[in-house]
Amino acid sequence: MRKAAEPLERRKRTRSDSYQLLPAVRELYSRLPETYLLEPWELQHVLFSLGYTDGLADETEIAAAVEVARGDYPQWGRVA
């Protein structure tokens, strides 16, 4: 039998796993380069569906991880 507080515990666990977003996005970009063009709200679903996160991560945290991950690959960076 599940407790009523389980969703809150799950949300806390998801927030504590937010530090894993940058490595997850980097790995996702290296394994599936076509995901590079996805928006943060689309990556939210992809990361959850492929098991990179335990729950749906916050879009702003994903956007920050995407910004850093895209800066790691100069050939994928912004066009000047």
C-alpha positions as CSV (number, residue, x, y, z in Angstrom):
1,M,0.0,0.0,0.0
2,R,1.4,3.4,-1.0
3,K,1.4,6.4,1.3
4,A,-0.2,9.7,0.3
5,A,3.2,11.5,0.8
6,E,4.9,9.4,-1.9
7,P,4.4,12.0,-4.7
8,L,6.2,14.6,-2.5
9,E,9.0,12.2,-1.8
10,R,9.3,11.5,-5.5
11,R,9.4,15.3,-6.3
12,K,12.2,15.7,-3.7
13,R,14.2,12.9,-5.3
14,T,13.7,14.4,-8.8
15,R,14.9,17.8,-7.6
16,S,18.0,16.2,-5.9
17,D,18.7,14.4,-9.2
18,S,18.8,17.7,-11.1
19,Y,22.6,17.8,-10.8
20,Q,22.6,14.8,-13.2
21,L,20.9,16.8,-16.0
22,L,24.1,18.1,-17.5
23,P,25.8,14.6,-17.9
24,A,22.5,13.2,-19.1
25,V,22.1,15.9,-21.8
26,R,25.7,15.5,-22.9
27,E,25.2,11.7,-23.2
28,L,21.9,12.2,-25.0
29,Y,23.6,14.5,-27.5
30,S,26.4,12.1,-28.1
31,R,24.2,9.0,-28.5
32,L,21.3,10.7,-30.4
33,P,22.6,13.8,-32.2
34,E,19.1,14.5,-33.6
35,T,18.0,15.5,-30.1
36,Y,20.3,18.5,-30.3
37,L,17.6,20.5,-32.0
38,L,14.9,19.7,-29.4
39,E,13.5,22.4,-27.1
40,P,13.8,22.0,-23.3
41,W,10.1,21.1,-23.0
42,E,10.7,18.3,-25.5
43,L,13.9,17.1,-23.8
44,Q,11.9,16.9,-20.6
45,H,9.9,14.0,-22.0
46,V,12.8,12.4,-23.9
47,L,15.0,12.4,-20.7
48,F,12.2,10.8,-18.7
49,S,11.2,8.3,-21.3
50,L,14.7,7.1,-21.9
51,G,15.3,6.7,-18.1
52,Y,17.8,9.5,-17.7
53,T,15.7,11.1,-15.0
54,D,13.3,9.6,-12.4
55,G,10.6,12.2,-13.0
56,L,9.9,15.2,-15.2
57,A,12.7,17.7,-14.6
58,D,12.1,21.4,-14.5
59,E,12.3,23.0,-17.9
60,T,14.5,25.9,-16.6
61,E,17.1,23.4,-15.2
62,I,17.0,21.5,-18.6
63,A,17.5,24.8,-20.4
64,A,20.5,25.6,-18.3
65,A,22.0,22.2,-18.9
66,V,21.4,22.5,-22.6
67,E,23.1,25.9,-22.6
68,V,26.2,24.5,-21.0
69,A,26.2,21.3,-23.1
70,R,25.9,23.2,-26.3
71,G,28.9,25.4,-25.3
72,D,31.0,22.2,-24.8
73,Y,30.8,21.5,-28.5
74,P,32.1,24.5,-30.5
75,Q,31.0,22.9,-33.8
76,W,27.4,22.9,-32.4
77,G,27.5,26.3,-30.9
78,R,25.7,29.4,-32.0
79,V,26.4,30.9,-35.4
80,A,28.1,34.3,-35.1
